Amino acid sequence: MIDFLQAHPTLVAVALAVWVGFHFVLRPTLTGLFRERLFEIRDELFDAAADGHVRFDEPSYRLLRQEINAAIFSAHMLNFGHVLWFAACHKWAPRPGDGTLYDVGQRLESRMEEIQGTPAEAILRTARRRVLRLCAANLVMSSVFVVLFLALSFVLALIGYFVNRVSGQCADLIDRVGQRAVDVAVEMRADRCDEPTYALAA
């Protein structure tokens, strides 16, 4: 490992720069934008309640604000690792009334069914959909690996576009890449299953 680092100082420097830039520049900026959008949604909900479209004492309104406040508070900590750990601990099916955010979401959906068809339900569902999509986007952008994957995908898409414009052989290139992926998948399964590659067809 030390020999590799000594032999590739530029690669190490680039990797370190990417890590520092992501954790100390990009991620705090994205987290700040995420919180601002959540504040905007919360303010819009308050305005809707102040205008009489939603009651302040409506349980759905209070639960949705609780979700938004929790997302604002935890924005800088929320990542794929926390979500996977939480899901594993609760086995994807938390018990009703356990006090977790999953329980809040379940109670919110239940309360919304009670006001189904009302203007308040439309306002609350629209706001919650925006919150959920923002949280999903923040989750994706909070992972350096996902960001690098998206950047790599963008670069590869550009390369594919120019290859297609220049040579018209982009389809063949994609087929070759896909074949390599299949080959790797077959080899990985063979290694995991301790069986020869030719036996996979059986």
C-alpha positions in Angstrom: 0.0 0.0 0.0 2.8 2.4 0.9 4.6 1.5 -2.3 1.5 2.3 -4.3 1.1 5.7 -2.6 4.7 6.5 -3.2 4.4 5.5 -6.8 1.3 7.5 -7.5 1.5 10.8 -5.6 -0.6 12.7 -8.2 -3.4 10.2 -7.9 -3.3 10.4 -4.1 -3.3 14.2 -4.3 -6.3 14.3 -6.6 -8.2 11.8 -4.4 -7.5 13.9 -1.4 -8.5 17.1 -3.1 -11.8 15.5 -4.2 -12.5 14.3 -0.7 -11.8 17.6 0.9 -13.7 19.5 -1.8 -16.7 17.3 -1.4 -16.9 17.2 2.4 -15.8 20.8 3.2 -17.2 22.7 0.1 -19.8 20.9 -1.9 -21.7 19.0 0.8 -22.1 22.0 3.2 -23.3 24.1 0.2 -25.8 21.5 -0.8 -26.9 21.0 2.8 -27.5 24.7 3.1 -29.6 24.8 -0.1 -31.5 21.7 1.1 -32.4 23.4 4.4 -33.4 26.6 2.6 -35.9 24.7 0.5 -37.3 23.0 3.5 -37.7 26.3 5.3 -39.6 27.6 2.2 -42.0 24.7 2.3 -42.6 25.1 6.0 -43.3 28.8 5.5 -45.7 28.1 2.7 -47.5 25.6 4.9 -47.8 28.2 7.7 -49.1 30.8 5.2 -51.7 28.2 4.0 -52.8 27.7 7.6 -52.8 31.4 8.3 -55.1 31.9 5.2 -57.5 29.3 6.5 -56.8 26.6 4.0 -55.4 24.3 6.7 -56.2 24.3 10.4 -53.3 24.9 12.7 -54.6 22.1 15.0 -55.0 19.7 12.1 -52.9 16.6 13.1 -51.7 16.1 9.5 -50.3 19.6 9.5 -48.6 19.2 12.8 -47.1 15.8 11.8 -45.8 17.2 8.5 -44.2 20.1 10.3 -42.6 17.5 12.6 -41.1 15.7 9.6 -39.8 18.9 8.1 -38.3 20.1 11.3 -36.6 16.7 11.8 -35.2 16.8 8.2 -33.9 20.4 8.8 -32.2 19.3 12.1 -30.7 16.2 10.6 -29.8 17.4 7.2 -26.0 17.5 7.8 -26.0 13.9 9.1 -28.4 12.2 6.7 -26.7 9.8 4.4 -27.0 6.3 2.9 -25.2 4.7 5.8 -27.7 6.1 8.3 -30.7 5.1 6.2 -29.5 1.5 5.6 -28.6 1.1 9.3 -32.0 2.4 10.4 -33.8 0.2 7.9 -31.8 -2.9 9.0 -32.5 -2.2 12.7 -36.2 -1.9 12.0 -36.3 -4.7 9.4 -38.1 -2.4 7.0 -41.3 -2.7 9.1 -41.1 -0.7 12.3 -43.8 -1.3 14.9 -46.6 1.3 15.0 -46.2 3.7 17.8 -42.5 3.2 18.3 -41.9 7.0 18.1 -39.5 6.9 15.1 -39.8 9.0 12.0 -41.3 5.9 10.2 -44.0 6.0 12.8 -44.6 9.7 12.1 -44.9 9.0 8.4 -47.4 6.2 9.1 -49.5 8.3 11.4 -49.4 11.2 8.8 -50.7 9.0 6.0 -53.4 7.7 8.3 -54.5 11.2 9.2 -54.5 12.3 5.6 -56.9 9.6 4.7 -59.3 11.1 7.2 -59.3 14.4 5.3 -59.3 12.8 1.9 -60.8 14.9 -0.9 -60.5 18.2 1.0 -58.4 21.2 -0.1 -56.2 20.7 3.0 -55.3 17.2 1.9 -54.2 18.5 -1.5 -52.0 21.2 0.1 -50.5 18.8 2.6 -49.8 16.0 0.1 -48.2 18.4 -2.4 -46.0 19.8 0.3 -45.0 16.3 1.6 -44.2 15.1 -1.9 -41.8 18.0 -2.3 -40.2 17.2 1.1 -39.7 13.6 0.2 -38.2 14.4 -3.1 -35.9 17.0 -1.5 -34.8 14.4 1.1 -34.1 11.8 -1.7 -32.0 14.3 -3.6 -30.1 15.3 -0.5 -29.5 11.6 0.2 -28.0 11.1 -3.2 -25.9 14.2 -3.1 -24.6 13.4 0.4 -22.6 10.4 -0.9 -19.2 11.2 -2.5 -19.4 7.9 -4.3 -22.8 8.7 -5.8 -21.6 12.1 -6.8 -18.5 10.6 -8.5 -20.7 8.0 -10.2 -23.0 10.7 -11.6 -20.0 12.8 -12.7 -18.4 9.7 -14.3 -21.7 8.9 -16.0 -22.0 12.4 -17.3 -18.4 12.2 -18.7 -19.1 8.9 -20.3 -22.4 10.2 -21.8 -20.4 13.1 -23.4 -17.8 10.7 -24.7 -20.6 8.5 -26.1 -22.2 11.5 -27.7 -19.0 12.5 -29.5 -18.1 9.0 -30.4 -21.5 8.7 -32.0 -21.2 11.9 -33.9 -17.7 11.1 -35.1 -17.8 7.5 -36.0 -21.3 6.3 -35.7 -20.2 3.3 -33.7 -21.5 4.2 -30.3 -23.8 1.2 -30.3 -21.0 -1.2 -30.8 -19.0 0.4 -28.0 -22.0 0.1 -25.6 -22.4 -3.5 -26.6 -18.7 -4.2 -25.9 -19.0 -2.4 -22.5 -22.1 -4.3 -21.7 -20.5 -7.6 -22.7 -17.6 -6.8 -20.4 -20.0 -6.1 -17.6 -21.8 -9.4 -18.2 -18.4 -11.2 -18.3 -17.5 -9.7 -14.9 -20.9 -10.6 -13.5 -20.5 -14.2 -14.6 -17.0 -14.4 -13.1 -18.1 -12.8 -9.9 -20.9 -15.3 -9.5 -18.5 -18.2 -10.3 -16.1 -17.0 -7.7 -18.9 -16.5 -5.1 -20.5 -19.9 -5.8 -17.2 -21.8 -6.1 -18.4 -23.4 -9.3 -16.8 -23.4 -12.8 -18.1 -20.8 -15.2 -19.3 -23.4 -17.7 -21.6 -24.8 -15.0 -23.7 -21.6 -14.7 -25.8 -22.5 -17.7 -26.9 -25.7 -16.0 
